């Protein structure tokens, strides 16, 4: 049987040969995930895709199990995180929607909801959602056709969870500090505060949504007011209270879509969106989770104006595949 040093040496040689492909796959996966979150109108902070550096690969291959044996005896074939993606969210409740979106885009091999399991067990510490995904052979995400079968790990967490985890990793692993009760206690306290802060962020979001829903009455007094992204956000918060907010810049883009179709004032938008059957749109699209405001509004407009909407808006925004996506979505709605 090959000894461990030989396994590690062989694995690192293989890894050096694989790096160009892994870097290309990482870029493709990152682009595909960003496009999916944009298409679904999911509000997020950032998507970071990276390839593990060789030193980190070696450190992982050298890890021991509790019985003293090496954890990864077969080398690279046991590592699913050579490509790693972090999706950083603003609000903890949105993590579940992102996980559902990505599990619909890629094949899911593992799903570890660390936040839920820790809370069930009364534990405090690192939280987040970890997925191991694989690029599928069918319905391959755009740009990923050369990497079918490749696996990667996704960590989905809030901005605060990310800050805590990154700092703890630097202190405990990169810093080389030995176990220290005082440090452990400080990290536990910080983790508790972060959990409370995330809960408060969610509460603040609920308050803002309620106030935005109430504020649209002010615009009704001046129906000729020109539409802005802020007004659209307030309007859709009132009309789509069960759906999550989209990224702020997407409401400005929605304003561009409406303007291209002759909808430029608050009165025009109120008349259009106020008569919308949102549940019928959601049923036709068969969303796996509540779509973001801008996504469901885009689908409603597509269903309302059909191919004319495609021709008028296909070049708006930064998605070169928008025309083909709209065509596919229209076929689904008209099927």
C-alpha positions as CSV (number, residue, x, y, z in Angstrom):
1,X,0.0,0.0,0.0
2,X,1.3,3.4,-0.9
3,X,2.5,5.4,2.1
4,X,1.0,8.8,3.0
5,X,3.9,10.9,1.9
6,X,3.8,9.3,-1.5
7,X,0.0,9.9,-1.8
8,X,0.5,13.6,-0.9
9,X,3.4,14.0,-3.3
10,X,1.5,12.4,-6.1
11,X,-1.6,14.5,-5.3
12,X,0.3,17.7,-5.4
13,X,1.8,16.9,-8.7
14,X,-1.7,16.1,-10.1
15,X,-2.9,19.3,-8.6
16,X,-0.3,21.5,-10.3
17,X,-1.4,20.0,-13.6
18,X,-5.1,20.6,-12.8
19,X,-4.7,24.2,-11.7
20,X,-5.4,25.8,-15.2
21,X,-8.6,23.8,-15.6
22,X,-9.7,24.5,-12.0
23,X,-9.1,28.2,-12.4
24,X,-11.2,28.2,-15.6
25,X,-13.9,26.1,-13.9
26,X,-13.9,28.5,-10.9
27,X,-14.5,31.5,-13.1
28,X,-17.3,29.8,-15.0
29,X,-19.0,28.6,-11.8
30,X,-18.8,32.1,-10.3
31,X,-20.3,33.7,-13.4
32,X,-23.1,31.1,-13.5
33,X,-24.0,31.6,-9.8
34,X,-24.0,35.4,-10.1
35,X,-26.3,35.1,-13.2
36,X,-28.7,32.8,-11.4
37,X,-29.0,35.1,-8.4
38,X,-29.5,38.1,-10.7
39,X,-32.1,36.2,-12.7
40,X,-34.0,35.2,-9.6
41,X,-33.8,38.7,-8.2
42,X,-32.2,37.5,-5.0
43,X,-30.6,40.2,-2.9
44,X,-27.0,39.3,-1.9
45,X,-23.8,41.1,-1.1
46,X,-21.2,39.2,-3.1
47,X,-20.2,35.9,-4.7
48,X,-16.6,34.9,-4.3
49,X,-15.2,31.9,-6.3
50,X,-11.6,30.7,-5.7
51,X,-9.3,27.7,-6.2
52,X,-7.6,26.2,-3.2
53,X,-3.9,27.1,-3.0
54,X,-1.4,24.1,-3.0
55,X,-0.3,24.8,0.6
56,X,-3.9,24.5,1.8
57,X,-4.3,21.3,-0.2
58,X,-1.3,19.8,1.5
59,X,-2.5,20.9,4.9
60,X,-5.8,19.2,4.3
61,X,-4.3,16.0,3.0
62,X,-2.1,15.9,6.2
63,X,-5.2,16.0,8.5
64,X,-5.6,13.1,11.0
65,X,-8.8,11.4,12.2
66,X,-9.4,10.8,15.9
67,X,-8.0,7.3,15.5
68,X,-4.7,8.7,14.2
69,X,-5.2,7.6,10.6
70,X,-5.1,10.1,7.8
71,X,-8.5,11.5,6.9
72,X,-7.9,11.7,3.1
73,X,-6.0,8.5,2.4
74,X,-7.0,8.5,-1.3
75,X,-5.7,12.0,-2.0
76,X,-7.4,14.5,-4.3
77,X,-10.4,12.3,-5.2
78,X,-11.7,12.8,-1.7
79,X,-11.6,16.6,-1.8
80,X,-14.8,18.4,-2.9
81,X,-13.6,21.9,-2.1
82,X,-10.7,22.3,-4.6
83,X,-13.1,24.9,-6.0
84,X,-14.8,26.9,-3.3
85,X,-17.6,29.5,-3.6
86,X,-18.8,31.9,-0.9
87,X,-22.2,33.6,-1.3
88,X,-22.4,36.4,1.2
89,X,-25.9,37.6,2.2
90,X,-27.2,40.6,4.0
91,X,-30.1,38.7,5.8
92,X,-30.0,35.2,7.3
93,X,-33.6,34.3,6.1
94,X,-32.4,34.7,2.5
95,X,-29.8,32.0,2.9
96,X,-32.5,29.3,2.4
97,X,-33.7,30.8,-0.9
98,X,-30.1,31.0,-2.3
99,X,-29.5,27.3,-1.3
100,X,-32.8,26.3,-3.1
101,X,-31.8,28.3,-6.2
102,X,-28.3,26.7,-6.4
103,X,-29.7,23.2,-5.8
104,X,-32.0,23.8,-8.7
105,X,-29.1,25.0,-10.9
106,X,-26.5,22.2,-10.0
107,X,-26.7,18.6,-8.8
108,X,-26.5,18.6,-5.0
109,X,-24.3,16.0,-3.3
110,X,-24.3,17.4,0.3
111,X,-26.3,20.0,2.2
112,X,-25.2,20.9,5.7
113,X,-27.2,23.6,7.4
114,X,-24.8,24.3,10.2
115,X,-26.9,27.2,11.6
116,X,-30.0,25.0,12.1
117,X,-28.1,22.0,13.5
118,X,-26.2,24.2,16.0
119,X,-29.4,25.8,17.3
120,X,-31.2,22.4,17.6
121,X,-28.2,21.2,19.7
122,X,-28.0,24.4,21.8
123,X,-24.5,25.2,20.4
124,X,-22.9,28.5,19.6
125,X,-20.1,29.1,17.0
126,X,-19.6,29.2,13.3
127,X,-22.8,29.1,11.3
128,X,-23.9,29.0,7.7
129,X,-25.0,26.7,5.0
130,X,-22.5,24.4,3.2
131,X,-23.4,22.7,-0.1
132,X,-21.3,20.3,-2.2
133,X,-22.6,20.7,-5.8
134,X,-21.7,19.1,-9.1
135,X,-22.1,20.5,-12.6
136,X,-24.9,18.4,-14.2
137,X,-24.8,16.8,-17.6
138,X,-28.3,18.0,-18.4
139,X,-29.5,21.7,-18.3
140,X,-25.8,22.7,-17.9
141,X,-25.4,26.2,-16.6
142,X,-24.2,28.8,-19.1
143,X,-20.4,28.7,-19.5
144,X,-20.0,25.4,-17.7
145,X,-20.2,22.8,-20.5
146,X,-16.5,22.1,-20.4
147,X,-16.7,21.2,-16.7
148,X,-19.5,18.6,-16.5
149,X,-19.0,16.4,-13.4
150,X,-16.8,18.8,-11.6
151,X,-17.6,19.2,-7.9
152,X,-17.3,22.3,-5.7
153,X,-18.2,23.5,-2.3
154,X,-20.5,26.5,-1.6
155,X,-20.6,28.3,1.7
156,X,-23.7,30.6,2.1
157,X,-23.6,32.9,5.1
158,X,-24.3,36.5,6.2
159,X,-21.8,39.3,6.1
160,X,-21.5,39.1,9.9
161,X,-21.1,35.3,9.9
162,X,-18.4,35.7,7.2
163,X,-16.5,38.2,9.2
164,X,-16.6,36.0,12.3
165,X,-15.5,32.9,10.4
166,X,-12.7,34.7,8.5
167,X,-11.3,36.2,11.7
168,X,-11.5,32.9,13.6
169,X,-9.8,31.0,10.8
170,X,-6.9,33.5,10.8
171,X,-6.5,33.3,14.6
172,X,-7.0,29.5,15.1
173,X,-5.5,28.1,12.0
174,X,-3.2,30.6,10.2
175,X,-2.1,32.2,13.5
176,X,-0.9,28.9,14.9
177,X,-2.3,29.7,18.4
178,X,-2.8,26.9,20.7
179,X,-6.1,26.2,22.5
180,X,-6.7,29.0,24.9
181,X,-9.8,29.2,27.2
182,X,-9.8,33.0,27.2
183,X,-9.7,33.1,23.4
184,X,-12.5,30.4,23.2
185,X,-14.7,32.4,25.6
186,X,-14.2,35.6,23.6
187,X,-15.1,33.9,20.3
188,X,-18.2,32.4,21.9
189,X,-19.3,35.8,23.1
190,X,-18.6,37.3,19.7
191,X,-20.6,34.5,18.0
192,X,-23.6,35.2,20.4
193,X,-23.5,38.9,19.5
194,X,-23.4,38.2,15.8
195,X,-26.4,35.9,16.1
196,X,-28.3,38.7,17.9
197,X,-27.1,41.3,15.3
198,X,-28.3,39.1,12.4
199,X,-31.7,38.8,14.1
200,X,-31.8,42.6,14.5
201,X,-30.9,43.1,10.8
202,X,-33.9,40.9,9.9
203,X,-36.1,42.8,12.3
204,X,-34.9,46.1,10.8
205,X,-35.7,44.7,7.3
206,X,-39.2,43.9,8.4
207,X,-39.7,47.5,9.7
208,X,-38.3,49.0,6.5
209,X,-40.6,46.8,4.4
210,X,-43.6,47.9,6.4
211,X,-42.7,51.6,6.2
212,X,-42.1,51.3,2.4
213,X,-45.5,49.7,2.0
214,X,-47.1,52.6,3.8
215,X,-45.1,55.2,2.0
216,X,-46.5,54.5,-1.5
217,X,-49.7,56.3,-0.4
218,X,-47.7,59.5,-0.6
219,X,-47.0,59.0,-4.3
220,X,-50.6,58.3,-5.0
221,X,-51.3,62.0,-4.3
222,X,-49.0,62.9,-7.2
223,X,-49.7,60.3,-9.9
224,X,-47.7,62.1,-12.6
225,X,-44.5,61.7,-10.5
226,X,-41.8,60.1,-12.7
227,X,-40.9,56.6,-11.7
228,X,-37.6,56.0,-9.9
229,X,-36.0,52.8,-8.5
230,X,-36.8,53.9,-5.0
231,X,-40.5,54.4,-5.8
232,X,-40.7,51.0,-7.5
233,X,-39.1,49.3,-4.5
234,X,-41.7,50.9,-2.2
235,X,-44.5,50.0,-4.6
236,X,-43.5,46.3,-5.0
237,X,-42.8,46.0,-1.3
238,X,-46.5,46.8,-0.8
239,X,-47.8,44.6,-3.6
240,X,-45.4,41.7,-3.1
241,X,-45.1,41.5,0.7
242,X,-44.5,37.8,0.6
243,X,-41.5,38.1,-1.8
244,X,-38.0,39.2,-0.9
245,X,-36.5,42.5,-2.0
246,X,-34.1,42.5,-4.9
247,X,-30.8,44.3,-5.1
248,X,-31.2,48.0,-5.0
249,X,-29.7,48.6,-8.4
250,X,-32.2,46.1,-10.0
251,X,-35.1,48.5,-9.3
252,X,-33.5,51.1,-11.4
253,X,-33.1,48.5,-14.2
254,X,-36.8,47.7,-13.8
255,X,-37.5,51.4,-14.3
256,X,-35.6,51.1,-17.6
257,X,-37.7,48.1,-18.6
258,X,-40.9,49.9,-17.9
259,X,-39.8,53.1,-19.7
260,X,-39.0,51.0,-22.8
261,X,-42.6,50.0,-22.8
262,X,-44.1,53.4,-22.2
263,X,-44.6,53.2,-18.5
264,X,-42.9,56.3,-17.0
265,X,-45.1,57.6,-14.2
266,X,-46.3,56.4,-10.8
267,X,-49.9,56.4,-12.2
268,X,-48.9,54.2,-15.1
269,X,-47.1,51.7,-12.8
270,X,-49.9,51.6,-10.3
271,X,-52.4,50.9,-13.0
272,X,-50.2,48.1,-14.5
273,X,-49.0,46.4,-11.3
274,X,-52.1,47.1,-9.3
275,X,-54.1,44.8,-11.6
276,X,-51.5,42.1,-11.8
277,X,-52.4,38.5,-10.8
278,X,-49.0,37.7,-9.2
279,X,-50.1,34.3,-8.0
280,X,-50.9,33.3,-11.6
281,X,-47.4,34.4,-12.7
282,X,-45.8,32.4,-9.9
283,X,-47.9,29.4,-10.7
284,X,-46.9,29.5,-14.4
285,X,-43.2,29.9,-13.6
286,X,-43.4,27.3,-10.8
287,X,-40.8,29.1,-8.6
288,X,-39.2,26.9,-6.1
289,X,-39.1,29.8,-3.6
290,X,-40.6,33.3,-3.6
291,X,-38.9,35.1,-6.4
292,X,-37.4,38.5,-5.8
293,X,-39.5,41.6,-6.6
294,X,-37.7,42.4,-9.9
295,X,-37.8,38.9,-11.1
296,X,-41.5,38.3,-10.7
297,X,-42.2,41.8,-12.1
298,X,-40.1,41.0,-15.1
299,X,-42.0,37.8,-15.6
300,X,-45.3,39.6,-15.3
301,X,-44.3,42.2,-17.9
302,X,-43.1,39.3,-20.2
303,X,-46.5,37.6,-19.8
304,X,-48.3,40.8,-20.4
305,X,-46.5,42.0,-23.6
306,X,-45.0,38.7,-24.9
307,X,-42.6,38.9,-27.8
308,X,-42.9,42.7,-28.1
309,X,-41.5,42.9,-24.6
310,X,-38.6,40.7,-25.6
311,X,-37.7,42.9,-28.6
312,X,-38.0,46.1,-26.6
313,X,-35.9,44.9,-23.6
314,X,-33.5,42.3,-24.8
315,X,-30.6,44.7,-24.9
316,X,-31.3,46.4,-21.5
317,X,-28.9,45.4,-18.7
318,X,-25.6,43.5,-18.7
319,X,-26.9,40.0,-19.5
320,X,-25.9,38.9,-23.0
321,X,-28.2,35.9,-22.7
322,X,-31.3,37.9,-21.8
323,X,-33.1,37.4,-25.1
324,X,-32.8,33.6,-25.0
325,X,-33.8,33.5,-21.4
326,X,-36.9,35.6,-22.0
327,X,-37.8,33.4,-24.9
328,X,-37.5,30.3,-22.8
329,X,-39.5,31.8,-19.9
330,X,-42.3,32.9,-22.3
331,X,-42.6,29.4,-23.8
332,X,-43.0,28.1,-20.2
333,X,-45.7,30.6,-19.4
334,X,-47.6,29.9,-22.7
335,X,-47.2,26.1,-22.6
